[in-house]
Amino acid sequence: MCGITGFWQFQSATELELRVRRMADALIHRGPDDAGVWIDQNAGLALGHRRLAVVELSAAGHQPMVSACGRYVLVFNGEIYNHLALRAQLGETGRAWRGHSDTETLLTCIQAWGLQRTLDQAVGMFAVALWDRQEKKLSLARDRLGEKPLYWGWQGDALLFGSELKALKAHPDFRAAVDRGSLALFLRHGYVPAPWSIYEGIFKLLPGHFIEIPLSRGAPMAQVAQSRPYWRLNDVVSQGQMGMLAGDDVTAIKALEARLLGTIEQQMLADVPVGAFFSGGIDSTTVVSLMQSISPRPVRTFTIGFNGSEDESVHAQTIAQHLGTDHLSLLVQPEDALDVIPMLPRMYCEPLSADSQIPLYLISKLARQHVTVALSGDGGDELFGGYNRYLGARRVWLKMQSVPGPLRHLCAVLLRCVPPAGWNRLFSVVKPVLPERFRLAIPGTKAQKLADVLMLDTERDYFRRLTSHWQHPERAVLGAREHATIMTESSLQPQADCFEHWMMAMDAQTFLPDEVMAKVDRAAMATSLETRAPLLDHRVVELAWRMPLHMKIRDGQGKWLLRQVLYRHVPRELIERPKKGFGIPIDDWLRGPLRPWAEGLLSEDRLRAEGYFDPAPIRALWRQHLQGSHNWQYQLWPVLMFQAWLAAEGGV
């Protein structure tokens, strides 16, 4: 794992080197072991790299790396897990190897086959910047599932790119202009979806895409370059459904276990200590179980517990003992989590509102004290139907559709006729005589949400409603109009055989790369820890999409197939128990220890002076939250994360 950056702009050699070093140094947390720059003054091109040494610890892995023929220069972040197989495939082409780094393998493949074939053949997570000295062409590429980040864009006559926005901001021509359309998207989703970023003119390269930018004819020609896919999840979904795996349950279980074992064996290869995040949940336990089954020594596993309560760390300890891992659990106090919150704006170079970023940073910090690489179970929910919305969404939607549209809309109007406070008062009166299942917490909020859902007419609108924190963010963001995304453009959406599969494919292209993997990357890299996600190996993904829905969701339970693999290594009774999770009570903290911090960020005068938000709707939510009549945590937290980020950026 490393940090890459660079730019194209005609400057003196001294200025090119000075600027790119400054950009690379902004990424020192991603690569504390080594640094390098390479410049081509005649072309106006500068490349920078910060290295976290994981494979090939010697100077033979130093970057930027020049190909043996001298034509190509590469900076690379990530890991190519099949690089030894690629070397064998190259045969005599790469016989004069300088070392055993996967960077050299990747560069030699590009020299022999070209970039696109190399991307097709590579198995791994990566962000790549490649300079072709002969054609004066810069190519950028990102891995298939978006595990590794890559930002790029034009600022005046300068083309900038890097692993994080921190690097781009270090260039003197960077204009830190907040994109209000992206801000509206952030309020809706809790993250800024690709290809957008929080800044005007700066974009995320889409997962599975590459872009070739011809720079020989100047900026006007280069600025029209567009990225294109070398791998598309939508194609995988369609092809998988047309070629479902033949055989019974046992055949499917064996196929998945064999594929996972091969993937995990590759991902355990490193020249530094390797461990795993281990919550005791289905995904991480499957990964750890298979790791331990092929490891000659106890696998280092890490989890955290919260304030002595019964959470997943207790269960993880029991399973770790069964598997024989070398397990370490850290008890986290509330003040430990609270202390992380002021660090988040610097850790995340654009706003992110997932409260799980707090425990993720803490477990990364713990793991980094003992290992340099940690495997995780990310991706299991999106591939094997783990999220609750996959289990209940279709059932709820079908029930709703049994009611004629005009009647549903009338019910919605009637629900909205009574304000939330009125519903709360009504339920407080009748609560003693209601059955237990109808004794709702914050019934006013739930009545308003039900009214919103009753107004929807399509499954896709329903999914967007389920995945939106703010339903109308443009009402809160001044001068905003949401950008088009895969959520709004049907031509970009997958063609699936059922609503559940459609939701899974949508999440895998939005929530997974833009929130989950962004969160994992920044939290781990803040501690100089490399993370790897075996479930996101594209061969696992392609196999999962050849499995019918009943092998993922069965008897009202998700991840059926993954569970069957796990039961071969851990007794069922150790696995099946209610999920506890790592609870961060943000809603209560906003009324308690975080209230002064939040009050400062949400003050009406401050909001007006900054000019991004209309204070009225935000202050209304804040008052209702403090009164306890509503839980507006998921609406307020994105606003607070943006405000904290804005303050850390100096007001932009």
C-alpha positions in Angstrom: 0.0 0.0 0.0 1.3 3.4 -0.9 0.4 6.9 -2.0 0.7 8.1 -5.6 0.4 11.6 -7.0 1.6 13.8 -9.9 0.7 16.6 -12.2 1.2 17.9 -15.7 2.1 21.6 -16.1 5.0 23.3 -17.8 7.4 24.6 -15.2 11.1 24.6 -14.5 12.8 21.4 -13.4 13.3 22.8 -10.0 9.6 23.9 -9.7 8.3 20.5 -11.0 10.4 18.6 -8.4 9.5 21.0 -5.5 5.8 20.8 -6.2 5.6 17.1 -6.7 7.6 16.5 -3.5 5.2 18.7 -1.6 2.3 16.7 -3.0 3.9 13.3 -2.2 4.8 14.4 1.3 1.1 15.1 2.0 0.7 11.3 1.7 3.4 10.3 4.1 0.9 8.4 6.3 0.2 6.1 3.3 3.9 5.4 2.8 6.3 6.1 5.6 9.1 3.8 4.4 10.3 5.5 1.2 9.7 8.4 -1.1 10.5 9.1 -4.7 9.8 11.6 -7.5 10.4 11.5 -11.3 10.1 14.5 -13.7 10.2 15.0 -17.4 10.7 18.8 -17.8 10.4 18.8 -21.6 6.9 17.1 -21.2 5.9 19.0 -18.1 5.2 15.8 -16.2 6.0 15.0 -12.6 5.3 11.8 -10.6 5.5 11.3 -6.9 5.3 8.3 -4.6 5.2 7.4 -0.9 5.9 3.8 -0.1 4.7 1.4 2.5 7.0 -1.6 1.9 5.0 -4.8 1.9 6.4 -6.9 -0.9 10.1 -6.6 -1.9 11.4 -4.5 1.0 14.7 -3.5 -0.7 15.4 -0.6 -3.1 14.3 -2.9 -5.9 10.8 -1.9 -5.1 11.4 1.9 -5.2 9.0 4.1 -7.2 8.5 5.8 -9.5 9.8 2.9 -11.5 11.1 3.0 -15.1 10.6 0.1 -17.4 13.5 -1.9 -18.7 13.0 -0.5 -22.2 12.9 3.1 -20.8 9.6 3.9 -22.4 7.2 3.7 -19.4 7.3 5.2 -15.9 4.9 3.9 -13.3 3.6 4.9 -9.8 1.4 2.2 -8.3 -0.6 1.9 -5.1 -2.0 -1.5 -4.1 -1.1 -5.2 -4.5 -1.2 -7.5 -7.5 -1.9 -10.9 -5.9 -1.2 -13.0 -9.0 2.0 -11.3 -9.9 4.1 -14.5 -9.6 1.7 -16.2 -12.1 2.0 -13.1 -14.4 5.8 -13.5 -14.3 5.5 -17.1 -15.3 3.1 -16.1 -18.1 5.6 -13.5 -19.3 8.2 -16.3 -19.7 11.5 -15.1 -21.3 10.2 -11.5 -21.6 11.0 -10.6 -18.0 13.9 -12.9 -17.3 16.3 -10.1 -16.2 14.3 -9.2 -13.1 15.7 -6.5 -10.8 13.8 -7.8 -7.8 10.5 -9.5 -6.8 8.1 -6.6 -6.5 4.7 -6.7 -8.0 5.3 -3.1 -9.3 8.1 -4.5 -11.6 5.8 -7.3 -12.7 3.0 -4.9 -13.5 5.4 -2.6 -15.5 6.9 -5.5 -17.4 3.4 -6.7 -18.3 2.6 -3.3 -19.6 5.8 -3.2 -21.7 4.9 -6.6 -23.2 1.2 -6.5 -23.5 0.0 -2.9 -23.2 -2.1 -1.4 -20.4 -5.5 -2.7 -21.1 -4.5 -6.4 -21.4 -2.4 -6.0 -18.3 -5.5 -4.7 -16.4 -7.5 -7.6 -17.7 -4.9 -10.1 -16.5 -4.2 -8.5 -13.1 -5.8 -9.8 -9.9 -5.6 -7.2 -7.1 -6.4 -3.8 -5.7 -4.7 -0.9 -7.3 -4.5 2.7 -8.5 -2.0 3.3 -11.3 -0.5 6.3 -13.0 1.5 5.4 -16.1 3.5 7.8 -18.3 4.3 6.8 -21.8 7.4 8.8 -22.7 7.2 7.9 -26.4 3.6 8.9 -27.0 3.5 11.6 -24.3 0.4 10.0 -22.8 -0.7 9.7 -19.2 -2.9 6.8 -18.2 -4.7 6.4 -14.9 -6.4 3.2 -13.8 -8.3 1.9 -10.8 -9.2 -1.6 -9.6 -12.5 -3.3 -10.4 -14.3 -2.9 -7.1 -12.8 0.5 -6.1 -10.7 -0.7 -3.2 -8.0 1.9 -3.9 -8.8 5.6 -4.4 -7.7 7.8 -7.3 -8.7 11.4 -7.7 -7.9 13.5 -10.8 -8.9 16.7 -12.5 -7.9 20.0 -14.1 -7.2 23.2 -12.1 -6.6 25.9 -14.7 -3.8 24.6 -17.0 -2.7 22.0 -14.5 -3.7 18.3 -14.6 -3.5 16.9 -11.0 -4.0 13.4 -9.7 -3.4 11.5 -6.5 -4.5 8.9 -4.0 -6.1 11.5 -1.8 -7.2 15.1 -2.1 -4.6 16.1 0.4 -2.0 15.6 -2.4 -3.9 17.7 -4.9 -4.4 20.5 -2.4 -0.6 20.7 -2.0 -0.3 22.0 -5.5 -0.3 25.8 -5.6 -2.9 26.0 -8.4 -5.5 24.0 -6.6 -8.7 25.9 -6.1 -10.6 24.6 -3.1 -14.1 25.4 -4.4 -16.8 23.3 -2.9 -19.1 21.7 -5.4 -22.6 22.4 -4.1 -24.1 19.6 -6.2 -21.7 17.2 -4.6 -22.6 18.6 -1.2 -26.2 17.9 -1.8 -25.3 14.3 -2.8 -23.3 14.0 0.4 -26.3 15.0 2.5 -28.4 12.4 0.7 -26.1 9.5 0.8 -23.5 10.3 3.6 -20.7 10.1 1.0 -20.0 11.8 -2.3 -20.6 9.2 -5.0 -18.1 8.7 -7.9 -17.3 10.2 -10.3 -17.9 13.3 -8.3 -15.8 14.7 -5.4 -16.5 17.5 -2.9 -14.4 19.9 -5.1 -15.4 21.5 -8.4 -13.4 20.1 -11.3 -11.9 17.2 -9.4 -13.3 13.6 -9.9 -12.9 10.1 -8.6 -11.9 7.7 -11.3 -14.7 5.1 -11.4 -13.9 1.5 -10.3 -12.9 -0.8 -13.2 -12.1 2.2 -15.4 -9.0 3.7 -17.0 -8.4 6.9 -18.8 -5.7 7.7 -21.4 -4.9 11.4 -21.6 -2.8 12.5 -24.6 -0.6 15.4 -23.6 1.5 15.9 -26.7 -1.0 18.4 -28.2 -1.6 20.5 -25.1 -4.4 21.0 -22.6 -7.4 21.6 -25.0 -7.1 18.1 -26.5 -6.2 16.5 -23.2 -9.2 17.9 -21.4 -11.7 16.1 -23.5 -10.4 12.7 -22.6 -13.0 10.3 -21.0 -12.5 7.3 -18.9 -13.7 3.9 -20.2 -14.3 0.5 -18.5 -12.1 -2.5 -18.7 -14.4 -4.4 -16.4 -18.1 -3.7 -15.6 -20.1 -5.2 -12.7 -23.3 -4.8 -14.7 -21.8 -7.1 -17.3 -20.8 -9.6 -14.6 -24.4 -9.5 -13.3 -25.9 -10.1 -16.7 -23.4 -12.9 -17.7 -23.8 -14.5 -14.3 -27.5 -14.7 -14.5 -27.3 -16.2 -18.0 -24.8 -18.8 -16.9 -25.8 -19.9 -13.5 -23.6 -22.5 -11.8 -24.8 -26.0 -12.6 -25.2 -28.4 -9.7 -26.7 -28.7 -6.2 -26.0 -26.9 -2.9 -23.0 -29.0 -2.2 -21.4 -28.2 -5.5 -21.9 -24.5 -4.9 -20.5 -24.7 -1.4 -17.4 -26.5 -2.6 -16.9 -24.1 -5.5 -17.1 -21.0 -3.2 -14.8 -22.6 -0.6 -12.2 -23.5 -3.2 -12.2 -20.0 -4.7 -11.9 -18.3 -1.3 -9.1 -20.6 -0.2 -7.1 -19.8 -3.4 -7.8 -16.0 -3.0 -6.9 -15.9 0.7 -3.7 -17.9 0.1 -2.6 -15.3 -2.4 -3.6 -12.4 -0.1 -1.6 -13.7 2.8 1.6 -13.4 0.8 3.8 -10.5 2.1 7.3 -9.8 3.3 5.8 -8.3 6.5 3.5 -9.6 9.3 -0.1 -10.2 8.2 -3.2 -10.4 10.4 -6.9 -9.9 10.2 -9.8 -7.8 11.5 -12.1 -10.2 13.4 -15.5 -9.1 14.7 -17.0 -12.6 15.0 -19.5 -11.9 12.3 -20.1 -14.1 9.3 -17.8 -12.3 6.8 -14.7 -11.8 9.0 -15.0 -15.2 10.6 -15.1 -16.9 7.2 -12.0 -15.1 6.2 -10.2 -15.9 9.5 -11.3 -19.5 9.5 -9.8 -20.1 6.0 -6.7 -18.1 6.8 -6.1 -20.4 9.8 -6.8 -23.5 7.9 -3.8 -22.8 5.6 -1.5 -21.1 8.0 1.3 -23.0 9.7 1.1 -20.7 12.7 -1.6 -18.9 14.6 -3.1 -16.0 12.7 -3.0 -12.6 14.4 -6.5 -11.4 14.9 -7.8 -8.2 16.3 -11.1 -6.9 17.6 -12.4 -4.1 19.9 -15.0 -4.1 22.6 -17.0 -1.1 23.8 -17.2 -0.1 27.4 -17.4 -3.6 28.8 -20.8 -4.2 27.2 -21.7 -7.5 25.6 -20.7 -6.8 22.0 -19.2 -8.8 19.2 -15.7 -8.8 20.8 -16.9 -11.3 23.4 -18.1 -13.6 20.8 -15.0 -13.1 18.6 -12.9 -14.2 21.6 -14.8 -17.5 21.8 -14.4 -18.3 18.1 -10.8 -17.2 18.2 -10.1 -19.8 20.9 -11.9 -22.5 18.8 -9.8 -21.6 15.8 -6.6 -21.2 17.7 -5.7 -17.7 16.5 -3.4 -15.4 18.3 -6.2 -13.0 19.3 -6.0 -9.5 20.8 -9.1 -7.6 21.9 -9.0 -4.0 23.0 -11.6 -2.5 25.4 -12.6 0.9 24.2 -14.0 3.6 26.6 -16.5 6.2 25.3 -13.8 8.9 25.7 -11.5 6.9 23.3 -14.2 7.1 20.6 -15.0 10.7 21.4 -11.3 11.6 21.0 -11.3 10.3 17.4 -14.1 12.6 16.2 -11.9 15.8 16.0 -9.4 13.7 13.9 -11.9 12.7 11.3 -11.8 15.8 9.1 -8.0 15.4 8.6 -8.2 11.7 8.2 -10.9 11.8 5.5 -9.9 14.3 2.7 -13.6 14.8 1.8 -16.5 14.5 4.2 -17.8 11.0 5.1 -20.6 10.5 7.6 -20.4 6.8 8.6 -20.1 6.6 12.3 -18.3 3.2 11.9 -15.2 5.2 10.8 -14.5 5.7 14.5 -14.1 2.0 15.6 -12.4 1.3 12.3 -9.7 3.8 13.0 -9.3 2.4 16.6 -9.0 -1.3 15.4 -6.5 -0.2 12.6 -4.4 1.6 15.2 -4.4 -1.5 17.4 -3.6 -3.9 14.5 -0.7 -1.7 13.2 1.1 -2.1 16.5 1.5 -5.8 15.6 1.2 -6.3 11.8 1.6 -4.3 8.6 -1.2 -6.0 6.6 -4.7 -6.9 7.8 -7.4 -8.9 5.9 -11.0 -7.9 6.3 -14.4 -9.4 5.5 -15.7 -6.4 3.5 -18.0 -7.2 0.6 -19.9 -10.1 2.1 -23.1 -8.1 2.5 -23.2 -6.9 -1.1 -22.3 -10.2 -2.6 -24.3 -12.6 -0.5 -27.4 -10.6 0.5 -26.5 -9.6 4.1 -28.1 -6.2 4.5 -31.5 -6.1 6.1 -33.0 -4.2 3.2 -32.4 -7.2 1.0 -34.4 -9.4 3.3 -37.4 -7.2 3.9 -37.6 -4.6 1.1 -39.3 -6.8 -1.5 -41.8 -8.1 1.1 -42.7 -4.6 2.2 -42.9 -3.3 -1.3 -45.2 -6.1 -2.5 -47.5 -5.4 0.5 -47.6 -1.8 -0.4 -48.4 -2.5 -4.1 -51.4 -4.6 -3.0 -53.0 -1.2 -2.1 -54.1 0.9 -5.0 -51.9 3.9 -5.7 -54.5 6.6 -5.1 -55.4 5.0 -1.7 -51.7 4.9 -0.7 -51.3 8.5 -1.6 -54.4 9.5 0.4 -53.0 7.6 3.5 -49.8 9.5 3.1 -51.6 12.8 3.1 -53.5 11.8 6.2 -50.4 10.8 8.0 -48.8 14.1 7.2 -51.9 16.0 8.5 -50.8 15.2 12.0 -47.4 16.7 12.9 -44.8 14.4 14.4 -45.3 15.9 17.9 -49.0 15.1 17.6 -48.3 11.4 16.8 -45.9 11.3 19.7 -48.6 12.6 22.1 -51.2 10.3 20.7 -49.0 7.2 21.2 -48.0 8.3 24.7 -51.7 8.2 25.6 -52.6 4.8 24.0 -49.3 3.1 24.6 -50.3 1.3 27.8 -53.1 -0.6 25.9 -51.1 -1.3 22.8 -49.6 -4.8 22.1 -45.8 -4.8 22.6 -44.9 -4.8 18.9 -46.9 -1.5 18.4 -45.2 0.4 21.2 -43.0 2.4 18.9 -40.1 4.7 19.8 -40.4 8.1 18.2 -43.7 7.3 16.4 -43.9 10.7 14.9 -40.7 10.2 12.9 -41.9 6.7 11.8 -45.2 8.1 10.7 -43.5 10.7 8.5 -41.2 8.0 7.0 -44.2 5.8 6.3 -45.9 8.7 4.5 -42.8 9.2 2.3 -42.7 5.5 1.4 -46.4 5.4 0.6 -45.9 8.1 -2.0 -43.4 6.1 -4.0 -44.4 4.4 -7.3 -41.4 2.2 -8.3 -39.1 -0.2 -6.6 -36.1 1.9 -7.7 -37.6 5.0 -6.0 -38.1 2.8 -2.9 -34.5 1.8 -2.9 -33.3 5.4 -3.3 -35.6 6.3 -0.4 -34.1 3.6 1.7 -30.5 4.7 1.0 -31.1 8.5 1.4 -30.5 10.4 4.7 -32.0 13.6 3.3 -34.9 13.1 0.8 -34.6 16.7 -0.5 -31.0 17.9 0.2 -31.3 20.8 -2.2 -33.7 22.4 0.3 -30.8 22.6 2.8 -27.9 23.3 0.5 -28.0 26.8 -1.0 -27.8 27.0 -4.7 -27.5 23.3 -5.1 -28.7 20.9 -7.8 -27.8 17.3 -7.4 -25.5 15.8 -10.0 -26.7 12.8 -12.0 -25.5 9.4 -10.6 -26.2 5.8 -11.2 -29.1 6.2 -8.8 -30.8 8.6 -11.2 -29.7 7.4 -14.6 -31.5 4.1 -15.5 -29.1 3.5 -18.4 -26.2 3.1 -15.9 -28.1 0.6 -13.7 -27.9 -3.2 -13.8 -30.3 -5.6 -15.4 -31.1 -8.1 -12.6 -33.5 -11.0 -12.3 -35.1 -9.8 -9.1 -35.3 -6.7 -6.9 -32.9 -8.2 -4.3 -30.2 -8.8 -6.9 -30.7 -5.4 -8.3 -30.2 -3.8 -4.9 -27.1 -5.8 -4.3 -25.6 -4.8 -7.6 -26.5 -1.1 -7.0 -24.9 -1.2 -3.5 -21.7 -2.9 -4.9 -21.3 0.1 -7.3 -22.2 2.9 -4.9 -22.2 2.3 -1.1 -19.4 -0.3 -1.3 -16.7 1.7 -3.0 -17.7 5.2 -2.0 -18.4 4.6 1.7 -17.2 1.2 2.9 -13.9 1.0 1.0 -13.2 4.7 1.3 -13.7 4.4 5.0 -11.5 1.4 5.3 -8.7 2.9 3.1 -8.5 6.2 5.0 -8.8 4.8 8.5 -6.2 2.1 7.9 -3.9 4.4 5.9 -4.0 7.0 8.7 -2.1 4.4 10.8 0.0 3.1 7.8 -1.8 -0.2 7.8 -2.5 -2.0 4.5 -5.9 -3.7 4.4 -7.0 -6.5 1.9 -10.5 -7.7 1.2 -10.5 -11.3 -0.1 -14.3 -11.3 -0.8 -13.7 -8.5 -3.3 -11.3 -10.5 -5.5 -13.1 -10.1 -8.8 -13.0 -13.9 -9.3 -15.0 -14.3 -6.1 -17.4 -11.6 -7.3 -17.9 -13.3 -10.6 -18.6 -16.6 -9.0 -21.1 -15.1 -6.5 -23.1 -13.6 -9.4 -23.4 -17.1 -10.9 -25.2 -18.2 -7.8 -29.0 -17.9 -7.7 -30.7 -15.8 -5.1 -31.9 -18.8 -3.0 -28.2 -19.6 -2.4 -27.7 -16.2 -0.9 -31.1 -15.6 0.9 -32.9 -18.6 2.3 -35.5 -19.0 5.0 -35.4 -15.3 5.7 -31.7 -15.2 6.4 -28.9 -13.7 4.3 -25.5 -15.0 3.4 -26.7 -18.6 3.2 -23.9 -19.9 1.0 -21.2 -18.1 3.0 -22.6 -19.6 6.2 -22.4 -23.1 4.7 -18.7 -22.6 4.0 -18.1 -21.2 7.5 -19.9 -24.2 9.1 -17.2 -26.5 7.7 -14.7 -24.8 10.0 -16.7 -23.4 13.0 -19.7 -25.2 14.7 -23.0 -23.6 13.8 -23.9 -23.0 17.4 -20.9 -20.7 17.8 -22.0 -18.6 14.8 -25.8 -18.3 15.0 -26.6 -15.7 17.6 -28.1 -12.2 17.5 -25.7 -9.6 16.0 -24.5 -7.1 18.6 -22.2 -4.9 16.7 -20.0 -2.0 18.0 -22.5 0.6 19.2 -21.5 4.2 18.8 -24.5 6.1 20.4 -24.1 9.2 18.3 -27.8 10.2 18.9 -27.3 10.3 22.6 -23.8 11.9 22.4 -25.3 14.7 20.4 -27.6 15.5 23.3 -24.7 15.0 25.8 -20.9 15.2 25.5 -20.9 16.3 21.8 -23.6 19.0 22.3 -21.2 22.0 22.7 -19.2 20.9 19.7 -22.3 20.4 17.6 -23.9 23.7 18.8 -20.8 25.6 17.6 -20.9 24.0 14.2 -24.6 24.4 13.7 -25.0 28.0 15.1 -27.3 30.0 12.9 -24.8 32.9 12.6 -22.0 30.4 11.5 -24.2 28.7 8.9 -25.3 32.1 7.4 -21.7 33.4 7.3 -20.4 30.3 5.6 -23.1 30.4 3.0 -23.5 26.7 2.2 -26.6 25.8 4.2 -30.0 27.3 4.8 -30.0 27.4 8.6 -33.8 27.0 9.0 -34.2 23.3 8.2 -31.0 22.3 10.0 -31.8 24.3 13.1 -35.3 22.8 13.2 -33.9 19.2 13.1 -31.4 20.1 15.8 -34.0 21.5 18.1 -36.2 18.4 17.7 -33.3 16.1 18.2 -32.3 17.9 21.5 -35.9 17.7 22.7 -35.9 13.9 22.1 -39.0 14.0 20.0 -37.1 12.8 17.0 -33.8 11.0 16.3 -32.3 13.0 13.5 -28.8 11.5 13.9 -28.6 10.4 10.3 -29.6 13.8 9.0 -27.5 15.9 11.4 -24.3 13.8 11.3 -23.6 14.5 7.6 -24.1 18.2 8.2 -21.7 18.1 11.2 -19.1 16.1 9.3 -19.2 18.7 6.5 -19.0 21.5 9.0 -16.0 19.9 10.8 -14.3 19.2 7.5 -14.9 22.8 6.4 -13.3 24.1 9.6 -10.3 21.9 9.2 -9.9 23.1 5.6 -9.8 26.7 6.8 -13.3 27.5 5.7 -12.3 26.8 2.1 
